[in-house]
């Protein structure tokens, strides 16, 4: 199993959960220190794991990292694309740099991870690709315009991949997690509060209470749903978007 962004937040929780199911774990992350920490933790529990430092915005870096995973574990059966950036700026203040970085990582990087992994899966009889999207792709956000647009592109890539790769026995699905207390979520909400002149704690509480289920999720809870998309129980699913968001899209 290969996971991008596996050194932090949701990616980290997914790596640990899959390791418990005896998957061989290959963590790709730009943060080598964080990725190494996860691998060391898994090794202590006698789980097979490795890491490769990669900037998913660099296609050559992706190719090298996937080849390293194959050299270590012989094949790739599951790819989970969790790496993402989330620039925060009011719609009128989004810069070209904000926009380009969001699309370089969240869209271009994800697509070429999908493509390169699919080529390897085709050779070995199939596999699963799971792209982490966001409820933001369905919603309007004054401060998340670039991020929301990039995640809408992820939904489109997922649908196209499902059609293109079905003949190779490759399932492609996406998962939209709800609000959870990760470092990225905290950073984006703090920036939003700062730009909007709001109290951070009140903003977090307001956004939490606006959810139909009135609570935030956890990376560990979302990891269970990611696992479902990777195992035989979801074998007849492809091109689907699984919303695990506490009803966020309805609020």
N, C-alpha and C positions, 0 to 999 in steps of 0.2 A: 504494500500500500504506500502510495506517495501522497504527501500532503504539503501544499505550499502554505506558508505562513504558520508552520507548525510549532514555532517557538513561543507563541503568545496566545492568550485568550482562547477563543473557540478552537483554533488549530491545535493548540496544546492539549486541550481537553479531549479532542477527537483522537489525537495520537495515543493518548493514554488508554482511552476506551477500546480502541481497536487492538492495542497490544494485549489487553486482557482477554481478547478473543483469539489470541495467538497469531494475529497477522504480523508479518514482518514489516517494520515501519521505516520509511525513508522520509526524513523531514527536510524540506527545502525552506530556507528562510534567509533573508538578507542579514539578520542579526545572528551571527555565528555563535556568540556567547550564549544567547537564550536557547538556541537549537541544541547546543552541546549539553546544556543543563538538562534538557528533556531526555536526551539520549542517555546521559549518565544515570538519570533516575530510572529509566527503563532497563538499563543494563543491571542495575542493582537488584531488580526483580527478575533477572534472567530472561528478559524479553529481547529478541533480536531487533536491533535498531541501528540506524546510521543517520548522518546528516550531511547535507551539501549546502554550502553558502551560495545563494543565488539571488540575483536581482531579476525578477520576472519581467521587468521592462526591457531586459536584454535578451533577445532571442537566442544568441549564442550561449549565454549563460544557462538558459533553460535546457538546450540540447546537451550541454556538458553534464548538467546535473542529472538528467534522466538517464543518460548513458552510465553515469556512476552508479545509479541505483540498480540498473540492469546487471552491471558487472558484479555487484555485491550479491544480489538476490535472484539473478537469472531472468527475471521477467517482471512486468508491471501488470497487475490485474485490476487495480483500483487507483484512480486519481481523484483527489479532493482538492479543489481550488478554493482556498480560504484566504490567501494573501490579498490585502486591499489597503487602500489609503482613502481617507475621507476629509478632503479639504472643507473648511467651513468659512463661508463668506456670504454676505448678502448678495442676492441676485445681481444687483447693480454694481457690486464691487468684485465679482469673480475676475481673476486675472487669467491671461492666456497660460501662464505657468501653472496655476491651479488646475485649469481644465486639462492641459496636456498631461500632467502627472497622474490625474485620476484616470484618464483613458489609457495612458501607457501601462499602468499597473493593472487596473480593474478590468480592462477590455482587451487591449493588445496582448498583454502578458497572459491573461487567462486563455484567450483564443489559441495562442501558440503553444501553451502548455497542453491544452486539449488536443490540438493537431498532432504534436510530436508524440504524446502518449498514445493516441489512437493508432498511429502508424506502428508502434511497438505492439499494441494489443492485437492488431490485425494479424500479426505474424504468429501469435500464440493462441488464437481461437476466440478472442473476445475480451470483454472487461466491462467495468463500470466507471463512468465519469460523473462526478457530483460537483456542481458549481454552486458556491455560496452566493446567493443574491441578497435582496433586501426588500422589505415592505416599501421602502422609499421609492422603488421603481414604479409603484402604482400610485404614488401620492405626490402632491405638490409641496415643495419645501422652499421657503424663502432663503434659508441659509445652507441648504444642501443641494443646490442645483446641479453642480458637476457630479457629485456622488450619485444622486438619484438617476441622472441621465446615464451614467456609466453602468449602473445596475440594470436599467432597462435594456441596455445592450447585452448584458449577460443573459437575460431571459431570451433574447432573440438568438444569441449564439447557441444556447442550450437547445432550442427548438430545431434550429438548422442542423446541429450536430446529431440530434436524435434521428432525423430523417436520413442524413448522409451516411451514418455509421451503423444503422440497423442491420444491413446486409452482412456486416462483419461480426455480428453478435455483440455489439457494444451498445450498452444502454447509457443514455445521457439524460440526467435529471438535475434539477436545481432545488435548493432549499433556502427558504427565506426565514431567518431567525428573528425573534422579537428582541425587544430592548433588554440588554443584559449588562451587568456591571463589569465590563472589561476596561483595560487601559485606554483603548481607542474610543470607546463610548464615553468614558469620563472626559477625555481630552476634547472631544467634539462638543459635548454639552457645556463644558467650562468655557470654550471659545464662543459658543452661541450665547451663553449668558453674558459674557463680557461685551460682545458686539451689540447685543440688544439692550444692555443696561439692566439686566435682570439678576436677581439673587440666585446663585447656583443651586443651593439646596431646594429652594422653592420651585425652580424650574424642573429639577429631577422629580420632586414629589408630584408636581402637576402632570408631567408626562407619564408618570407611573399610574396615577389615578385615572387618567384618561383612557387607559386600556380597559376593555370589557372585563377581563379577569382580575383587574386591580392589583397586579403584581408583575414584577420583572421575572424573566427566566434566568437560567444559569447556563454557562458553557457546557456543563455536564449533562443538563437536561437536553440541550440541543444535540449533543454528541450521540445520544440514544437514537434520535431521528436520523442522523447521518448514517449510523450503523444500519438502520432499516433499509436505506436505499442501496446499501452495499451487499446485502445478503439475498438469499433466494426468495424470501418473502415478497420482495418487490420485483420479481423477475418479469412481470408483465407490464411494468411501468417504463416508459421512455418518453422524453419530451415533456415531462410533468414538472410542475412547480409545487413543492410541498411547503405550505405555510405553517410554521410553528411560531406563532407571533402573539398568542393571547388575544387574537381578534383585532390586532392593530389596524389592519386594512379596513375594518368596519367602523372604526371610531372617527 
